[in-house]
Amino acid sequence: MVKIRLTRIGEKKVPFYRIVVADALTPRSGRAIDTIGTYDPNTDPSTVKVDVEAAKKWLANGAQPTTAVKKLFKQAGIK
C-alpha cells in the first residue's frame, strides 16, 4: 500500500516537513517514492506548498493520504 504522508526534516524544536509518497511499511523518515510538497508550521499562518498535479496523479493511482495530509490538502484545495 502506498501512502501520502509527512516526513520531518527540521531541526530540533523547529519542525519542517516534506509531503512525500512512500510505501506504508517504510519508516517515517525513510526512503520516499516521490516528494510532492512542503509544510512549514513555523510561519504564521502555516505555509503549505503542494504540486497539485502530482498529488492528484497519486490520489488517482490509489495512494492513501494520512489524516494530517488530508487536512493540508483541504487547505490547498485538493479533493
HELIX and SHEET records of a PDB file:
HELIX    1   1 VAL A   52  ALA A   60  1                                   9    
HELIX    2   2 THR A   67  ALA A   76  1                                  10    
SHEET    1   A 5 THR A  47  VAL A  50  0                                        
SHEET    2   A 5 ASP A  34  ASP A  40 -1                                        
SHEET    3   A 5 TYR A  17  ASP A  23 -1                                        
SHEET    4   A 5 VAL A   2  ARG A   8 -1                                        
SHEET    5   A 5 GLN A  64  PRO A  65  1                                        
END                                                                             
